[in-house]
Amino acid sequence: MKTILITGANGQLGNEMRLLAAAHPEYRYVFTDVAELDICNEEAVEQCVAGNEVDIIVNCASSSSWRAAALPSSASP
């Protein structure tokens, strides 16, 4: 059985992935959000992947600040 890691699982897209996962019991799912896994911490991600024997990663994490996302990277909100 393949194991799929879903990051950003408490967000809008992550919640949709939870619904889809229910329809696909042939996979094992690991749902995480920033409280459980900081995806900016490479060591933490490597430990999560190794500890859960992850085969596939789906990153649903995103910024919730549309203003920051809309601004050029050199600008500040």
CNS distance restraints for C-alpha pairs under 8 A (distance, minus, plus):
assign (resid   1 and name CA) (resid  26 and name CA) 6.66 0.50 0.50
assign (resid   1 and name CA) (resid  27 and name CA) 5.79 0.50 0.50
assign (resid   1 and name CA) (resid  28 and name CA) 6.77 0.50 0.50
assign (resid   2 and name CA) (resid  26 and name CA) 7.87 0.50 0.50
assign (resid   2 and name CA) (resid  27 and name CA) 5.34 0.50 0.50
assign (resid   2 and name CA) (resid  28 and name CA) 6.18 0.50 0.50
assign (resid   2 and name CA) (resid  54 and name CA) 7.46 0.50 0.50
assign (resid   2 and name CA) (resid  55 and name CA) 5.96 0.50 0.50
assign (resid   2 and name CA) (resid  56 and name CA) 7.68 0.50 0.50
assign (resid   3 and name CA) (resid  27 and name CA) 5.92 0.50 0.50
assign (resid   3 and name CA) (resid  28 and name CA) 4.58 0.50 0.50
assign (resid   3 and name CA) (resid  29 and name CA) 5.69 0.50 0.50
assign (resid   3 and name CA) (resid  30 and name CA) 7.31 0.50 0.50
assign (resid   3 and name CA) (resid  52 and name CA) 7.67 0.50 0.50
assign (resid   3 and name CA) (resid  53 and name CA) 6.78 0.50 0.50
assign (resid   3 and name CA) (resid  54 and name CA) 4.93 0.50 0.50
assign (resid   3 and name CA) (resid  55 and name CA) 5.31 0.50 0.50
assign (resid   3 and name CA) (resid  56 and name CA) 6.48 0.50 0.50
assign (resid   4 and name CA) (resid  27 and name CA) 7.04 0.50 0.50
assign (resid   4 and name CA) (resid  28 and name CA) 6.17 0.50 0.50
assign (resid   4 and name CA) (resid  29 and name CA) 4.88 0.50 0.50
assign (resid   4 and name CA) (resid  30 and name CA) 6.15 0.50 0.50
assign (resid   4 and name CA) (resid  54 and name CA) 5.85 0.50 0.50
assign (resid   4 and name CA) (resid  55 and name CA) 6.05 0.50 0.50
assign (resid   4 and name CA) (resid  56 and name CA) 4.73 0.50 0.50
assign (resid   4 and name CA) (resid  57 and name CA) 5.74 0.50 0.50
assign (resid   4 and name CA) (resid  58 and name CA) 7.23 0.50 0.50
assign (resid   5 and name CA) (resid  29 and name CA) 5.97 0.50 0.50
assign (resid   5 and name CA) (resid  30 and name CA) 4.74 0.50 0.50
assign (resid   5 and name CA) (resid  31 and name CA) 6.11 0.50 0.50
assign (resid   5 and name CA) (resid  32 and name CA) 7.57 0.50 0.50
assign (resid   5 and name CA) (resid  49 and name CA) 7.72 0.50 0.50
assign (resid   5 and name CA) (resid  54 and name CA) 6.25 0.50 0.50
assign (resid   5 and name CA) (resid  55 and name CA) 7.87 0.50 0.50
assign (resid   5 and name CA) (resid  56 and name CA) 6.19 0.50 0.50
assign (resid   5 and name CA) (resid  57 and name CA) 4.73 0.50 0.50
assign (resid   5 and name CA) (resid  58 and name CA) 6.12 0.50 0.50
assign (resid   6 and name CA) (resid  14 and name CA) 7.07 0.50 0.50
assign (resid   6 and name CA) (resid  17 and name CA) 7.79 0.50 0.50
assign (resid   6 and name CA) (resid  29 and name CA) 7.18 0.50 0.50
assign (resid   6 and name CA) (resid  30 and name CA) 6.05 0.50 0.50
assign (resid   6 and name CA) (resid  31 and name CA) 4.87 0.50 0.50
assign (resid   6 and name CA) (resid  32 and name CA) 6.18 0.50 0.50
assign (resid   6 and name CA) (resid  57 and name CA) 6.14 0.50 0.50
assign (resid   6 and name CA) (resid  58 and name CA) 4.97 0.50 0.50
assign (resid   6 and name CA) (resid  59 and name CA) 5.99 0.50 0.50
assign (resid   6 and name CA) (resid  60 and name CA) 6.74 0.50 0.50
assign (resid   7 and name CA) (resid  14 and name CA) 7.21 0.50 0.50
assign (resid   7 and name CA) (resid  31 and name CA) 6.20 0.50 0.50
assign (resid   7 and name CA) (resid  32 and name CA) 4.96 0.50 0.50
assign (resid   7 and name CA) (resid  33 and name CA) 5.63 0.50 0.50
assign (resid   7 and name CA) (resid  34 and name CA) 7.97 0.50 0.50
assign (resid   7 and name CA) (resid  37 and name CA) 7.83 0.50 0.50
assign (resid   7 and name CA) (resid  39 and name CA) 7.76 0.50 0.50
assign (resid   7 and name CA) (resid  57 and name CA) 7.73 0.50 0.50
assign (resid   7 and name CA) (resid  58 and name CA) 6.45 0.50 0.50
assign (resid   7 and name CA) (resid  59 and name CA) 4.93 0.50 0.50
assign (resid   7 and name CA) (resid  60 and name CA) 5.41 0.50 0.50
assign (resid   7 and name CA) (resid  61 and name CA) 5.74 0.50 0.50
assign (resid   8 and name CA) (resid  13 and name CA) 7.82 0.50 0.50
assign (resid   8 and name CA) (resid  14 and name CA) 5.58 0.50 0.50
assign (resid   8 and name CA) (resid  31 and name CA) 7.82 0.50 0.50
assign (resid   8 and name CA) (resid  32 and name CA) 6.15 0.50 0.50
assign (resid   8 and name CA) (resid  33 and name CA) 4.55 0.50 0.50
assign (resid   8 and name CA) (resid  34 and name CA) 6.80 0.50 0.50
assign (resid   8 and name CA) (resid  59 and name CA) 6.65 0.50 0.50
assign (resid   8 and name CA) (resid  60 and name CA) 4.77 0.50 0.50
assign (resid   8 and name CA) (resid  61 and name CA) 3.85 0.50 0.50
assign (resid   8 and name CA) (resid  62 and name CA) 7.12 0.50 0.50
assign (resid   9 and name CA) (resid  13 and name CA) 7.42 0.50 0.50
assign (resid   9 and name CA) (resid  14 and name CA) 3.87 0.50 0.50
assign (resid   9 and name CA) (resid  15 and name CA) 5.93 0.50 0.50
assign (resid   9 and name CA) (resid  17 and name CA) 7.61 0.50 0.50
assign (resid   9 and name CA) (resid  18 and name CA) 7.53 0.50 0.50
assign (resid   9 and name CA) (resid  31 and name CA) 5.52 0.50 0.50
assign (resid   9 and name CA) (resid  32 and name CA) 5.43 0.50 0.50
assign (resid   9 and name CA) (resid  33 and name CA) 5.30 0.50 0.50
assign (resid   9 and name CA) (resid  60 and name CA) 6.73 0.50 0.50
assign (resid   9 and name CA) (resid  61 and name CA) 7.39 0.50 0.50
assign (resid  10 and name CA) (resid  14 and name CA) 5.60 0.50 0.50
assign (resid  10 and name CA) (resid  15 and name CA) 5.90 0.50 0.50
assign (resid  10 and name CA) (resid  32 and name CA) 7.75 0.50 0.50
assign (resid  10 and name CA) (resid  33 and name CA) 6.05 0.50 0.50
assign (resid  11 and name CA) (resid  15 and name CA) 5.97 0.50 0.50
assign (resid  11 and name CA) (resid  60 and name CA) 7.51 0.50 0.50
assign (resid  11 and name CA) (resid  61 and name CA) 7.19 0.50 0.50
assign (resid  12 and name CA) (resid  16 and name CA) 6.53 0.50 0.50
assign (resid  13 and name CA) (resid  17 and name CA) 6.31 0.50 0.50
assign (resid  13 and name CA) (resid  60 and name CA) 5.92 0.50 0.50
assign (resid  14 and name CA) (resid  18 and name CA) 6.38 0.50 0.50
assign (resid  14 and name CA) (resid  60 and name CA) 5.57 0.50 0.50
assign (resid  14 and name CA) (resid  61 and name CA) 7.67 0.50 0.50
assign (resid  15 and name CA) (resid  19 and name CA) 6.59 0.50 0.50
assign (resid  16 and name CA) (resid  20 and name CA) 6.37 0.50 0.50
assign (resid  17 and name CA) (resid  21 and name CA) 5.96 0.50 0.50
assign (resid  18 and name CA) (resid  22 and name CA) 6.48 0.50 0.50
assign (resid  19 and name CA) (resid  23 and name CA) 7.14 0.50 0.50
assign (resid  20 and name CA) (resid  24 and name CA) 6.80 0.50 0.50
assign (resid  21 and name CA) (resid  25 and name CA) 6.85 0.50 0.50
assign (resid  21 and name CA) (resid  27 and name CA) 7.88 0.50 0.50
assign (resid  21 and name CA) (resid  29 and name CA) 7.32 0.50 0.50
assign (resid  30 and name CA) (resid  52 and name CA) 7.75 0.50 0.50
assign (resid  32 and name CA) (resid  36 and name CA) 5.70 0.50 0.50
assign (resid  32 and name CA) (resid  37 and name CA) 6.14 0.50 0.50
assign (resid  33 and name CA) (resid  37 and name CA) 5.93 0.50 0.50
assign (resid  33 and name CA) (resid  38 and name CA) 7.68 0.50 0.50
assign (resid  33 and name CA) (resid  61 and name CA) 7.62 0.50 0.50
assign (resid  34 and name CA) (resid  38 and name CA) 5.11 0.50 0.50
assign (resid  34 and name CA) (resid  39 and name CA) 7.35 0.50 0.50
assign (resid  37 and name CA) (resid  44 and name CA) 6.80 0.50 0.50
assign (resid  37 and name CA) (resid  45 and name CA) 7.00 0.50 0.50
assign (resid  37 and name CA) (resid  48 and name CA) 7.89 0.50 0.50
assign (resid  38 and name CA) (resid  44 and name CA) 6.94 0.50 0.50
assign (resid  38 and name CA) (resid  45 and name CA) 7.39 0.50 0.50
assign (resid  39 and name CA) (resid  44 and name CA) 7.46 0.50 0.50
assign (resid  39 and name CA) (resid  45 and name CA) 6.09 0.50 0.50
assign (resid  41 and name CA) (resid  45 and name CA) 6.36 0.50 0.50
assign (resid  42 and name CA) (resid  46 and name CA) 6.16 0.50 0.50
assign (resid  43 and name CA) (resid  47 and name CA) 6.16 0.50 0.50
assign (resid  44 and name CA) (resid  48 and name CA) 6.15 0.50 0.50
assign (resid  45 and name CA) (resid  49 and name CA) 6.08 0.50 0.50
assign (resid  46 and name CA) (resid  50 and name CA) 6.06 0.50 0.50
assign (resid  47 and name CA) (resid  51 and name CA) 5.73 0.50 0.50
assign (resid  48 and name CA) (resid  52 and name CA) 5.98 0.50 0.50
assign (resid  49 and name CA) (resid  53 and name CA) 5.72 0.50 0.50
assign (resid  49 and name CA) (resid  54 and name CA) 4.94 0.50 0.50
assign (resid  50 and name CA) (resid  54 and name CA) 6.65 0.50 0.50
assign (resid  63 and name CA) (resid  69 and name CA) 7.34 0.50 0.50
assign (resid  65 and name CA) (resid  69 and name CA) 6.32 0.50 0.50
assign (resid  66 and name CA) (resid  70 and name CA) 6.01 0.50 0.50
assign (resid  67 and name CA) (resid  71 and name CA) 6.38 0.50 0.50
assign (resid  67 and name CA) (resid  77 and name CA) 6.71 0.50 0.50
assign (resid  68 and name CA) (resid  76 and name CA) 7.22 0.50 0.50
assign (resid  68 and name CA) (resid  77 and name CA) 5.88 0.50 0.50
assign (resid  71 and name CA) (resid  75 and name CA) 6.10 0.50 0.50
assign (resid  71 and name CA) (resid  76 and name CA) 7.28 0.50 0.50
assign (resid  71 and name CA) (resid  77 and name CA) 7.40 0.50 0.50
